[in-house]
């Protein structure tokens, strides 16, 4: 996974993406469709 946090807005997006990925790792693959779509 490559992340480019060039400003505060991008950094927030990256942190949200990481949170989603952690949720997926917790065994909740259904979150992928609702959170990323």
Secondary structure in CASP SS format (residue, H / E / C, confidence):
PFRMAT SS
TARGET T0000
AUTHOR 0000-0000-0000
METHOD secondary structure of the structure
MODEL  1
X C 1.00
X C 1.00
X C 1.00
X C 1.00
X C 1.00
X C 1.00
X C 1.00
X H 1.00
X H 1.00
X H 1.00
X H 1.00
X H 1.00
X H 1.00
X H 1.00
X H 1.00
X H 1.00
X H 1.00
X H 1.00
X H 1.00
X H 1.00
X H 1.00
X H 1.00
X H 1.00
X H 1.00
X H 1.00
X C 1.00
X C 1.00
X C 1.00
X C 1.00
X C 1.00
X H 1.00
X H 1.00
X H 1.00
X H 1.00
X H 1.00
X H 1.00
X C 1.00
END
